[in-house]
Amino acid sequence: MKNKNIIITGTSRGIGLELALKFANEGHQVLAISRKTSKILIENPNVTCLPIDVSITEELQQVEKFVINSWQNTVDVVIHNAGSLVNKPFEQITPADFEQVYKVNVFAVAELTRICIPYLSKGSHVVTISSMGGVQGSSKFPGLAAYSSSKGAVITLSELLAEEYKEQQIAFNVLALGAVNTEMLQEAFPGYEAPLSAKEMAEYIWNFALTGNKFYNGKVLQVSSSTP
């Protein structure tokens, strides 16, 4: 398999960090996007760290400049992994809370995809990391109204984009994750011990990002051995 150009958001910790390391250590070129930059990524010769806030549209324009100047206008895989979570009773969630969660979990996904579309060619794959909480008919949990509804929104967005860009043979798929031992899981479910580590889930996502587009387009795969 030839080395590919991979964009990953939310790479400062957890699954995103493990994903960036996995792709880079396998020889792929990685653009790691997060507000905070991990030292271990900076030291990896196959990783370029872009310390931006994905919720700010103007900052996302730096991605296009990088792709043009450093990757000769080519992106092979985009993994929308960045996430924002508010855990509050619904009556305490403010409009500002909702807006911030949607800026990161929905609007940034749409904008970064829009930026990358001209540079995605036949066989490219856009993978959005959602949550079981965003899947219709799944178990829902109090306090996660903003988060889970945003994760439902990107599922529908991905399905629509798969249809819109199927002629260009750009695949759009969603992985709806269950419980994984990350800091974000602890924010949602303090004290809960998930059976999967961030590194284990990153291994799965890595393989799916490189091969899943051969088998799926416009699909939502539930990657969940457990939910709290």
C-alpha positions in Angstrom: 0.0 0.0 0.0 1.4 3.4 -1.0 1.9 6.0 1.7 -1.0 8.3 2.0 -1.7 11.8 3.2 -4.0 11.7 6.2 -5.7 14.5 8.0 -6.8 13.8 11.6 -8.5 16.2 14.0 -8.5 16.0 17.8 -5.0 14.6 18.1 -3.9 16.0 21.5 -5.0 12.9 23.4 -6.9 9.7 23.4 -7.9 8.0 20.1 -6.8 10.9 17.9 -3.3 10.8 19.4 -3.0 7.1 19.0 -4.3 7.3 15.4 -1.8 9.9 14.4 1.0 7.8 15.8 -0.2 4.7 14.1 -0.4 6.2 10.7 2.9 8.0 11.0 4.7 4.9 12.3 3.4 3.0 9.3 5.0 5.6 7.0 2.0 7.7 6.1 2.1 11.5 6.2 -0.1 13.0 8.9 -1.5 16.4 9.4 -2.5 16.4 13.1 -5.0 19.1 14.0 -5.7 20.1 17.6 -5.6 23.2 19.9 -2.9 21.6 22.0 0.1 19.9 20.4 1.5 16.6 21.7 5.3 16.6 22.1 5.4 13.0 20.9 3.8 14.0 17.6 6.1 17.0 17.1 9.0 14.7 17.3 7.7 12.3 14.7 9.1 13.1 11.2 5.9 11.9 9.4 3.7 14.3 11.4 2.9 18.0 10.9 1.1 19.5 13.8 -1.3 22.3 13.1 -2.3 24.0 16.5 -5.7 25.4 15.5 -9.2 25.5 17.0 -11.5 23.6 14.6 -14.5 25.6 15.8 -13.1 28.8 14.3 -13.7 28.7 10.5 -10.9 31.2 9.7 -8.3 29.0 11.4 -9.4 26.0 9.3 -8.3 27.8 6.2 -4.7 27.0 7.3 -5.4 23.4 6.3 -6.0 24.3 2.6 -2.7 26.3 2.6 -0.8 23.3 3.9 -2.4 20.9 1.5 -1.5 23.1 -1.5 2.0 24.0 -0.3 3.1 20.6 1.2 1.0 17.9 -0.2 0.8 18.9 -3.8 -3.0 19.3 -3.6 -3.6 15.7 -2.5 -5.5 14.3 0.5 -6.3 10.6 0.7 -8.0 10.2 4.1 -9.8 12.7 6.4 -10.7 11.5 9.9 -13.1 13.8 11.9 -12.2 12.8 15.4 -12.3 16.1 17.4 -15.1 16.2 19.8 -16.7 18.6 22.4 -18.9 17.4 25.2 -21.1 19.1 27.8 -22.5 16.9 30.5 -25.4 18.9 32.2 -29.1 18.4 32.9 -31.0 19.6 29.8 -32.5 22.6 31.7 -29.0 23.8 32.5 -27.6 23.6 29.0 -27.3 27.1 27.7 -27.6 28.2 24.0 -23.8 28.9 24.2 -23.2 25.3 25.4 -25.2 24.0 22.5 -23.4 26.3 20.0 -19.9 25.3 21.1 -20.6 21.6 21.0 -22.2 22.0 17.5 -19.3 24.2 16.3 -16.8 21.4 17.0 -18.9 18.3 16.4 -20.9 19.4 13.4 -19.9 22.7 11.8 -16.2 22.0 11.8 -16.8 18.6 10.2 -18.8 20.2 7.5 -16.3 23.0 6.9 -13.1 20.9 6.9 -14.8 18.5 4.5 -15.8 21.4 2.2 -12.1 22.6 2.3 -10.8 19.1 1.5 -13.3 18.2 -1.3 -11.2 19.7 -4.1 -8.2 17.7 -3.1 -9.9 14.3 -2.6 -9.7 12.1 -5.6 -11.2 8.8 -6.6 -10.7 6.3 -3.8 -10.4 8.9 -1.0 -12.1 8.2 2.3 -13.7 10.6 4.8 -14.4 8.9 8.2 -16.4 10.7 10.9 -16.2 9.4 14.4 -19.6 9.5 16.0 -21.1 7.9 19.0 -23.6 5.2 19.8 -25.5 8.0 21.5 -26.1 9.6 18.1 -27.6 6.4 16.6 -31.4 6.3 16.4 -32.9 3.7 18.7 -29.7 3.3 20.8 -29.6 3.8 24.5 -29.6 7.5 25.5 -28.2 9.0 28.7 -29.3 12.1 30.7 -27.0 15.1 30.5 -25.8 14.4 27.0 -28.5 16.2 25.0 -26.1 18.5 23.1 -23.4 15.9 22.6 -25.5 13.0 21.4 -27.8 15.2 19.2 -24.7 16.6 17.5 -23.4 13.1 16.9 -26.7 12.2 15.3 -26.3 15.3 13.0 -23.0 14.2 11.6 -24.4 10.7 10.8 -27.0 12.3 8.5 -24.5 14.7 7.1 -22.2 11.8 6.1 -25.0 9.9 4.5 -25.9 12.9 2.4 -22.3 13.6 1.3 -21.9 10.0 0.3 -24.8 10.4 -2.1 -23.6 13.8 -3.3 -20.1 12.7 -4.1 -20.6 9.1 -5.2 -19.9 10.0 -8.8 -16.4 11.2 -7.8 -16.0 7.9 -5.9 -15.2 9.6 -2.6 -16.4 7.5 0.2 -18.0 8.9 3.4 -18.6 6.6 6.4 -19.3 6.9 10.1 -18.0 4.9 13.0 -20.4 5.1 15.9 -18.2 4.2 18.9 -19.3 2.7 22.1 -17.4 3.0 25.4 -13.6 3.5 25.1 -11.3 4.4 27.9 -10.6 8.1 27.2 -10.7 11.3 29.1 -13.9 12.3 27.3 -15.6 9.1 28.4 -14.8 10.0 32.0 -16.3 13.5 31.4 -19.5 11.8 30.4 -19.5 8.8 32.8 -17.1 9.5 35.7 -15.7 6.3 37.2 -16.9 4.0 34.4 -14.2 1.6 33.2 -14.6 0.7 29.5 -13.3 -2.6 28.1 -11.4 -1.0 25.2 -8.4 1.3 25.3 -7.8 4.3 23.0 -5.0 2.4 21.4 -7.1 -0.6 20.6 -9.8 1.5 19.1 -7.3 3.5 17.1 -6.0 0.2 15.6 -9.5 -0.5 14.3 -10.1 3.0 12.9 -6.7 2.9 11.2 -7.5 -0.2 9.3 -11.0 1.0 8.5 -9.8 4.3 7.2 -7.4 2.6 4.8 -9.7 -0.2 3.6 -13.3 0.4 4.6 -14.1 2.5 1.6 -13.7 -0.6 -0.6 -16.7 -2.1 1.1 -18.8 0.7 2.4 -20.1 4.2 1.4 -22.7 6.2 3.3 -22.8 3.7 6.1 -22.9 3.9 9.9 -21.0 1.1 11.5 -21.7 0.6 15.2 -18.3 -0.2 16.8 -19.4 -1.0 20.3 -18.6 -3.9 22.6 -20.3 -2.0 25.5 -22.0 1.2 26.5 -22.2 2.4 30.1 
